[in-house]
Amino acid sequence: MITSAHNRKFPLPRILITLGDYNGVGPEVVVKALRQLKWEGRFVPIVVGNAEVWDFYVSQLGLRAPTHRVISCSEISEVNTICLLHCDQVKVEYLQPGQPCEAAGRASGVFLETAIACACRGEGEAIVTAPICKSTLWAAGYHYPGQTEFLADKMDASSFAMMLIAGKFRVGFVTTHYPLREIASLLVPQLISEKVEVVWRELKQRFKICDPTIAIAALNPHAGEGGELGREEVEVIQPTVDRLRQKGINIQGPFPADSLFANIEQKNFDVYMALYHDQGMIPIKMYSFGKAVNYTAGLPIPRTSPDHGTAFDIAGKNKADESSMVEAINLAVQLAEEGYPRS
């Protein structure tokens, strides 16, 4: 839980930015994004990582900006420098870009835990997370299917949902990291209602959309053809949609997924609810890959991340595109600024 309000000695919002897996492209896109962004006078970047990792990539990529190293957020007093929150408990082993290893997975878990702890103490107004490797994170003892679930658990978020955002094209997810063969059994009314409602509240409260319009996708081809191609729409999804509408939520569907995401510029939905991971990821990444933002609804503060993974195949080669990290930081700052007390 967040234990304190904004620290009023800071005239600007503080954005906690984790380095992610140090052998992936996370550190590179963070360095490049901060080199590109005009952050001075807008926000305070607090990079949560390790000095050895940071220095390695800064040297490799040539970032020229004043950096202030601290071991606690309480030491931060300046607003015109990049603050490096050094996690001294991390032992950097096998710093080899492109090579996944358990040590890097453990470090990514520590970086994320540290950012969460800072946020819960009121020492940051938003979190931006660089990509992690799920398998090495798991091997290091962090048993979460992804950072979304990690954050929700550590921040005591009883209801949360993953979203992908590319401008006004927003996709929310009912399920995320599950095998496809399990999806139908997971789609129970309680779960669908929970995810729709948390996304709806987020759009109203944090994105300031007065009456969010929601479209929900069907599971089966042609929305089940009245039950001929599957009963989930008739027995589960449509009754749940009807109950949500009775609660005052402006939701329509279920719509056949093959046409729902076509010509979105001509539609007036504020968010599209996908029932499973690839159903929503494919259209939004085709629409705006490299510039979309992963967002977690339901947390006490904004959390964003780029729309890509560790990309080990190009790590350390100065080939990673920082565009999505730039967008992730920009969205985090925008949302953090909404309620930030100005002096």
Buried (B, 14 or more C-beta within 10 A) or exposed (E): EBEEEBBEEBEBBBBBBBBBBBBBBBBBBBBBBBBEBEBBEBBBBBBBBBBEBBEBBBEBBEBEBEBBBBEEBEEBEEBEBBBBBBBEEBEBEEBEBBEBBBBBBBBBBBBBBBBBBBBBBBBBBBBBBBBBBBEBBBBBEBEBEBBBBBBBEBBEBEBBBBBBBBEEBBBBBBBBBEEEEEBBEBBEBEBBBBBBBBBBBBBBEBBEBEEBBBBBBBBBEBBBEEEEBBBBBBEBBBEBBEBBEEEEBBBEBBBBBEEBBEEBEEEEBBBBBBBBBEBBBBBBBEBBBBBBBBBBBBBEBBBBBBBBBBBBEBBBEEEBBBBBBBBBBBBBBBBBBEEBEEE
